[in-house]
Amino acid sequence: MSRSLPELEDYIRLFDIYGKELGSIYKEEGSDDPYAFLFQQIVYMLTKPSPFNLSLPEAFRLVAQRYYRGDKATLSQLNDFDNRHFMLCDLYDFIMLNGGLQLKRKKNQNENR
């Protein structure tokens, strides 16, 4: 994070590290979860108070807070790769539809000048 409070740009930058889009996340097979560290980082960011985080659906923040606190039911549910991946994809889609796509297009336009 560039500041102590996460903003839209912080989430976009983090997701970009893992590729242009997360569509292939469900195609990943095997015993290792290549998105485990991304999930941990996203959960940490979601627990931070910020105006941007408050603009996100409350469900994302609540699940992240419960996970971060070690709530047994939440840990059990998110122990499943598919559930973690579903949450990541949902958050990614929400962010992209609510300013992320516009931000990326603006950034690409500025880079192509």
CORGIBEL-V655037 format. One record per residue. N is the residue number from 0. RES is the residue in one letter. PHI is phi as a letter, one per 30 degrees, with the letter a starting at -180 (* if undefined). Layout:
# CORGIBEL-V655037
N:RES:PHI
N:RES:PHI
This chain:
# CORGIBEL-V655037
0:M:*
1:S:d
2:R:b
3:S:d
4:L:c
5:P:d
6:E:b
7:L:e
8:E:e
9:D:d
10:Y:d
11:I:d
12:R:d
13:L:d
14:F:d
15:D:d
16:I:d
17:Y:c
18:G:k
19:K:d
20:E:a
21:L:c
22:G:e
23:S:d
24:I:e
25:Y:d
26:K:d
27:E:d
28:E:c
29:G:k
30:S:d
31:D:c
32:D:c
33:P:d
34:Y:c
35:A:d
36:F:d
37:L:e
38:F:e
39:Q:d
40:Q:d
41:I:d
42:V:e
43:Y:e
44:M:d
45:L:d
46:T:d
47:K:d
48:P:d
49:S:a
50:P:e
51:F:d
52:N:e
53:L:d
54:S:d
55:L:d
56:P:e
57:E:e
58:A:e
59:F:d
60:R:d
61:L:d
62:V:d
63:A:d
64:Q:d
65:R:d
66:Y:d
67:Y:d
68:R:d
69:G:i
70:D:e
71:K:d
72:A:d
73:T:d
74:L:d
75:S:d
76:Q:d
77:L:d
78:N:d
79:D:d
80:F:e
81:D:d
82:N:d
83:R:d
84:H:d
85:F:d
86:M:d
87:L:d
88:C:d
89:D:d
90:L:d
91:Y:e
92:D:d
93:F:d
94:I:d
95:M:d
96:L:d
97:N:c
98:G:j
99:G:d
100:L:d
101:Q:d
102:L:d
103:K:d
104:R:d
105:K:d
106:K:d
107:N:d
108:Q:d
109:N:d
110:E:d
111:N:d
112:R:d
